[in-house]
Amino acid sequence: MVSCSVADNTTDNRKPTRRKHLAFDFSRREDDCAGSMFQSGQLVRVNLAGLQAEGVMFQAAVTDAVGHIVKQTSERPPKYLVKLLFSFRGVSEVEVPADRIHDK
């Protein structure tokens, strides 16, 4: 997972400090790290449960499919094209929302 940091500007002569944002820090804006979540070629696990791709509906058990990021297809909401390591009923590439993708 990518972490972003923000410089805190102060009004006195102290050096700006850097603060890490935690994954559960909901106070930061959603687009602070826009476009930098996953890289092309990155090995990931995807939750396909309940998604439909090319006429194939993925069952609830398909929660941990392994694949590689091909490219980002949408920024709002963030979606990625993932090439699966295994074909499911002939489907080997799926567009997946970022919240269903996890680092391997």
ABEGO torsion letter per residue (X at the ends): XBBBBBBBBBABABBBBBBBBBAABAABBAAAABGAABBBGBBBBBBABGBBBGGBBBBAABAABBBBBABBABAOBBBBBBBBABBBGGBABBBBBAAABBBX
